[in-house]
Amino acid sequence: MSTALLSTHRLDACYGDFQALFGIDFEVGEGEVVAVIGANGAGKSTLLKTVSGLLKAPREAVRFAGEPIGGLRPGELARRGIAMVPEGRRLFPSLSVEENLLMGAQSGRRGPWHLDALWRLFPMLRDKRAQPATSLSGGQQQMVAIGRALMANPRLLMCDEISLGLAPIVVKEIYDALPSIVAGGLTLVVVEQDVGLARLVSHRVYCLQEGRVTLRGASAEVTRDDISRAYFGARAEAAR
Amino acid sequence: MIGWIDTILQGVLLGGLYALFALGQSLIFGVMRLTNVAHGDFIVLAAFGAFALASQAGVGPFGAFAILLPLAVAFGYALQRLVINDTLGKDPLPSLVVTFGLSIIIQNVLQEIFSADPRSIPAGELTTASVQLAGGLAVGTLPLAIFVIALAAAAALQWLFARTALGRVFRATSDDRETAELMGLDARGVYAAATALAFALIALAGLLQGMRTTVAPADGPALLIYAFEAVVIGGLGSFWGTFAGSVILGVTQGIGFRLDPGWGIWLGHVVFLAVLLVRPAGLFPRMR
């Protein structure tokens, strides 16, 4: 795909002496929804952190909208249109729901997302706008985290494990909002533990294992066998 | 009886001065979790700056402050950008060591220039003016004005933090620097803005300390202790708490001095330690 919005090229990433990613080639087209799956510690979150600037990377190893962006500061990347819903939500505890959302707008990008649009997307947040964000239920907190990222009016939204620790019905409620989120042409990368859900919402899927890509393909075409092999081993066979 | 009322009243007013020391410390600690060991020395430095301007340039204390304020704000901004930002991190030691070093430098430079003599900023009639209250009590106009200024400063900071976009940015960066940066903020710039603001308070505190009493180059550590004690007594994260902590410290010292001229400062330390022991989070910890 020559018109990739985001791509990584033989991307390595390390936490100190520990190498977490090995030569990752990853591509997301404009308007595409891509799911990243894999076991705990496979490197999914590390990949997102590297793209969003929280971890260092060589400049040319990550490209966004045609420009090399590896290792740029997170704030600079936010201004260029990369937003992330971090693992564990990371809401600001001393800020109210509304203030948390407003923090998302800090990057100063214009677009379809503003407070009123968010109240329409997640109506239950409106009644709780003045409450401390961390006093909400887990699902509502996740909505705030997603809303905060949308407030940046990003071109690329990356969601790290938004279903983690939530009841299935709440997860469904959140994923039901996805179509209206991507309707405006937003590009989406979701890291997801729930493989079925990941395939359901995405166009394409990547599977990581121990810091390497072990499977990539159209979500509708990859088989359960492909995935379990990519998840649990036989990496050489599946990766090619 | 009237003597005790007077003691408490004077202690409350002294607390106002301490609040001006403590609010800046509270602000810096609140935003970047930095204990600025040189905080008291910066106040003394500001006092000597005001003293030099007022006595040499002949502009009077308020003219001196008008010159000093923008200098202090710019100095605070540059200090944070050029020095302190690089010392911040998970380990608190580098910032403690660097600000401790600044403390020593400031004390010695001031001693070199001004000698060890205590100085006072001439405040004219304000020094002796007083307001008569019922029952034969009187309070000094200057201490009363300082108390009102400190009250206004605490209210302004509380409003800034709770109600403005800048305050929101300060709180968010304090909560979670990494996530704040994900939102597009430059934490180093946010810290520099906070320190610049704290230095406005430092300039104010220096001027008023120099007008109300005397300052000597080695006074800084004592002022730091008062600021620190007030912040801890009040509880971290609330400017009203800091203000209340300052008043409690002022009143305690006043009572101590009345009991025995050697007990004032000591009784303040005792109350500080008691609060630390009984309520380590302070008497009025953060509201949200």
Interface residues (C-beta under 8 A of the other chain):
Chain A: S52 G53 L54 R73 P74 G75 A78 R79 A83 M84 P86 R90 F92 P93 S94 L95 E99 L102 M103 G104 Q106 S107 G108 P132 R148 A152
Chain B: A165 R168 V169 R171 A172 S174 D175 D176 E178 T179 A180 E181 L182 M183 G184 L185 D186 G237 R286 R288
